[in-house]
Amino acid sequence: MNGAVLFEQPYRGDVWRLEVASHDGRTFGNWRKWYWDGDNLKPTRQGVTIPLERLSELEAALSAYRSGSAPDGAPSAK
């Protein structure tokens, strides 16, 4: 279940990876923690799967947050 990697962030020896993946005929965004096993990265169970049709909503929410129009109670990005 590997897909197109959109973003990676190394963190404390592991890697957080956002990818668009397919499994059983369904395509989704997969934000998951990966670990090193020798020279290979392997996924952990830690993460979240986002339906592909909702990725635009996530993008809009992140954009609103960065522009300073975060929802009530959310800390400002500025």
C-alpha positions, 0 to 999 in steps of 0.5 A: 500500500505505497503511494505518491509521497506528498510530504515528509517530516523527520521527527525523533528518528522516525519520519511522518509521511503524507501520501496519496495511496490506494488499497482495495480499489480505494484512494485516500490520503494517508498521514502516518508515522514510519520507522527505519528498519535497516535501510528501509522505511516501514509504516507504523499503525500510528496515523490517520487515513483521510478520504481523498474527496475530503483532502480539499477541505483539509487544505482549506482548513489549513489555509484558513489557519495560516491566514489567521482566520482559525476557528474560535479557540484555535491558536493563531499561526502567526 
